[in-house]
Amino acid sequence: MPELSNSDGARSAPVDVVLPCLDEAAALPGVLAALPPGYRAIVVDNGSRDGSPQVATRLGARVVHEPRRGYGAAVHTGLSAATTELVCVLDADGSFDPRELPALIAPVAAGRADLAVGRRRPVAAGVWPWHARAGTALVAALLRRHGVPLHDLSPIRAGRREALLALGIRDRAFGYPLELLLRAAASGWRIQEIDVVYAPRAAGTRSKVSGSVRGTLRATRDFAAVLRTVGMPR
């Protein structure tokens, strides 16, 4: 595997990219084709019925299966399957540009941050529905009040694999990103937020969270459960 360059121009080792996947066959070709050189896809199939695993395999991605439904379950399985020191997590729906991953890896690789997370910047009105955006803004405001310098809980981030697993995140549903941030902040991690483009999902795919009020309510329920069990950092 060739070495890659981060945005600082330094040479570094390959990076595994965990892509939680549930019925994303229509998006996978574009997402996988846009991965920068040296960024290796691990597609975690979470029970797709549209042939997503077959599409990913045909395009050269490594595919692992997680039968337990849930975003957190898929991410945890992907991190466990990864073998590189630095890892990224990226939605497989085409709403994020994989070519922005080196900008998230750079501060972690250089030792300036322990975790880099994306702050979504929608390219047009309607890309990020009001109910999902409002819920995220509320939770992010609570985090900032407790010293976590974030404005978003987006599903694109970069960190060190062993450190992420060592946080002991228990949530296996939509509460995973919030628990990650809470435990990282409580552990004294340096968290850096980086603007990323947020575009419409690929045609033929549907968001499990922001695509409906029901999905947003499920995420809110999972967030509330995390807040009850983990609590805000002090």
C-alpha positions in Angstrom: 0.0 0.0 0.0 1.5 3.4 -1.0 2.0 6.1 1.6 -0.3 9.1 1.6 0.2 12.8 2.1 -1.8 14.7 4.7 -2.8 18.4 4.2 0.5 19.5 5.9 2.4 17.7 3.1 3.9 15.1 5.5 4.2 11.5 4.6 2.2 9.1 6.7 0.9 5.6 6.9 -2.4 4.4 5.3 -5.7 5.2 7.0 -8.6 2.8 7.3 -12.0 4.5 6.7 -15.0 2.9 8.5 -18.2 3.3 6.5 -21.4 2.2 8.3 -23.7 1.0 5.6 -27.4 0.2 5.5 -28.8 0.1 2.0 -26.3 2.5 0.4 -25.7 0.6 -2.9 -26.6 3.7 -4.9 -24.0 5.9 -3.1 -21.1 3.5 -2.7 -19.6 3.8 -6.2 -19.2 7.6 -5.8 -18.0 7.4 -2.2 -15.4 4.7 -2.8 -14.1 6.3 -6.0 -13.5 9.6 -4.1 -11.4 8.2 -1.3 -7.9 9.7 -1.5 -5.0 7.4 -2.2 -4.0 5.4 0.8 -7.4 5.7 2.5 -8.8 2.1 2.7 -12.5 1.5 2.9 -14.0 -0.8 5.5 -17.7 -1.1 4.6 -19.6 -2.4 7.6 -22.9 -3.8 6.3 -25.6 -3.5 8.9 -28.3 -5.7 7.3 -28.6 -4.1 3.8 -31.2 -5.6 1.4 -30.1 -3.7 -1.7 -26.9 -5.5 -2.5 -24.6 -3.0 -0.8 -22.1 -5.6 0.3 -21.8 -7.0 -3.2 -21.3 -3.5 -4.7 -18.6 -2.7 -2.1 -16.8 -6.0 -2.7 -16.9 -5.5 -6.5 -15.4 -2.1 -6.1 -12.5 -3.4 -4.0 -13.6 -2.4 -0.5 -13.2 -4.7 2.5 -16.6 -5.7 3.8 -17.4 -6.8 7.3 -20.9 -7.7 8.6 -22.6 -6.5 11.8 -26.0 -8.2 12.3 -27.0 -6.0 15.3 -28.8 -3.0 13.9 -27.5 0.4 15.0 -25.1 3.1 13.9 -22.9 2.6 17.0 -22.8 -1.2 16.5 -21.6 -0.7 12.9 -18.9 1.9 13.9 -17.6 -0.3 16.7 -17.3 -3.3 14.5 -15.5 -1.3 11.9 -13.0 0.1 14.4 -12.4 -3.3 15.7 -11.7 -4.6 12.2 -9.4 -1.7 11.3 -5.7 -2.3 11.4 -4.2 1.2 10.9 -3.1 3.5 13.7 -5.1 6.4 12.4 -8.8 5.9 11.3 -11.7 7.8 9.9 -15.4 7.3 10.2 -17.5 8.5 7.3 -21.2 8.0 6.3 -21.6 6.0 3.1 -24.5 8.0 1.7 -22.6 10.4 -0.4 -23.4 13.5 1.7 -19.8 14.0 2.6 -16.8 14.3 0.3 -14.1 11.7 1.2 -11.5 14.1 -0.3 -11.9 16.2 2.8 -10.7 13.3 5.1 -7.0 14.3 4.9 -7.9 17.7 6.5 -9.3 15.8 9.5 -6.4 13.4 9.7 -3.8 16.2 9.6 -4.2 17.6 13.1 -4.4 14.1 14.7 -1.3 12.9 12.8 0.6 16.0 13.7 -0.2 15.6 17.4 -2.3 18.9 17.6 -5.5 17.1 18.3 -6.7 13.7 19.7 -10.0 13.8 17.7 -11.0 15.8 14.7 -14.7 16.1 13.8 -16.5 17.8 10.9 -18.8 20.7 11.2 -21.4 20.5 8.5 -21.8 23.3 6.1 -24.8 22.6 3.9 -24.4 23.5 0.2 -28.0 24.5 -0.2 -31.2 25.0 1.7 -33.0 21.7 2.6 -29.9 19.6 2.7 -30.1 19.5 6.5 -33.8 19.4 7.5 -34.8 21.9 10.2 -35.8 19.2 12.8 -32.4 17.5 12.6 -30.5 20.8 12.6 -32.4 22.1 15.6 -31.8 19.0 17.6 -28.1 19.0 16.8 -27.8 22.7 17.7 -29.5 22.1 21.1 -27.2 19.2 22.1 -24.1 21.1 20.8 -25.0 24.1 22.9 -25.2 21.9 26.0 -21.8 20.5 25.1 -20.3 24.0 24.8 -21.7 25.0 28.1 -19.6 22.2 29.6 -16.4 23.1 27.8 -16.7 20.9 24.7 -15.9 23.3 21.8 -18.3 21.9 19.2 -21.2 23.1 17.1 -22.1 19.8 15.5 -22.2 16.0 16.1 -21.5 15.0 12.5 -20.7 11.5 11.4 -17.3 12.4 9.9 -14.3 12.3 12.2 -10.7 11.1 12.6 -8.7 9.7 15.5 -6.4 7.0 16.7 -8.0 3.6 16.6 -6.7 2.2 19.9 -7.6 5.3 21.8 -11.1 5.4 20.4 -11.7 1.8 21.4 -10.2 2.4 24.9 -12.9 5.0 25.6 -15.2 2.1 26.2 -18.2 3.5 24.3 -21.3 1.4 25.1 -24.0 2.9 23.0 -24.7 0.9 19.9 -27.4 3.1 18.3 -27.7 6.8 17.4 -26.2 7.9 20.7 -22.7 6.7 19.8 -21.4 10.1 18.5 -22.6 11.9 21.7 -21.1 9.3 24.0 -17.9 9.5 22.1 -17.6 13.3 22.6 -18.6 13.1 26.2 -16.1 10.4 27.1 -13.4 12.1 25.0 -13.9 15.4 26.7 -14.0 13.7 30.2 -10.6 12.1 29.3 -9.1 15.5 28.5 -8.9 14.9 24.7 -8.1 17.9 22.5 -11.0 18.0 20.1 -10.8 20.1 16.9 -13.7 21.0 14.7 -13.2 21.4 11.0 -15.7 22.7 8.5 -16.8 20.2 5.9 -19.2 20.4 3.0 -22.6 18.8 3.5 -24.3 17.9 0.3 -27.5 16.0 -0.6 -27.4 12.3 -0.2 -27.0 10.2 -3.3 -30.2 9.6 -5.2 -31.8 6.3 -4.2 -30.6 6.5 -0.5 -32.5 7.7 2.6 -31.2 9.1 5.9 -32.0 7.0 8.9 -31.9 10.1 11.2 -32.4 13.4 9.4 -34.6 11.9 6.6 -37.7 11.9 8.8 -39.0 13.4 12.0 -39.3 9.9 13.4 -35.6 9.3 12.8 -34.7 12.5 14.5 -36.9 11.6 17.5 -35.2 8.2 17.7 -31.8 9.9 17.8 -33.0 12.3 20.4 -34.2 9.4 22.5 -30.7 7.8 22.2 -29.0 11.1 23.1 -31.1 11.4 26.2 -30.2 7.9 27.3 -26.5 8.7 26.9 -26.9 11.9 28.9 -28.6 10.0 31.7 -25.9 7.3 31.8 -22.7 9.2 31.0 -23.5 12.8 32.0 -21.8 16.0 31.0 -18.1 16.5 31.5 -17.2 18.5 34.6 
